[in-house]
């Protein structure tokens, strides 16, 4: 999977380790080397298969469902 062919949206992680993207609230998993990502900038990627990916520091940290609605015009 390549993140280069995706629409990318910068977000800041909330204190509860979530990211708001349009009408969705995305819960991020714990990372092995960090307790949380609160207040960290991440990129939300709209992938070609209509799923979402979240990356931090150039690494994919979450991939969220292929059955998500198309969000390209709804993203905040």
Helices and strands as residue ranges (DSSP letters): E 7-12, E 18-21, E 24-27, E 41-46, E 52-56, E 59-64
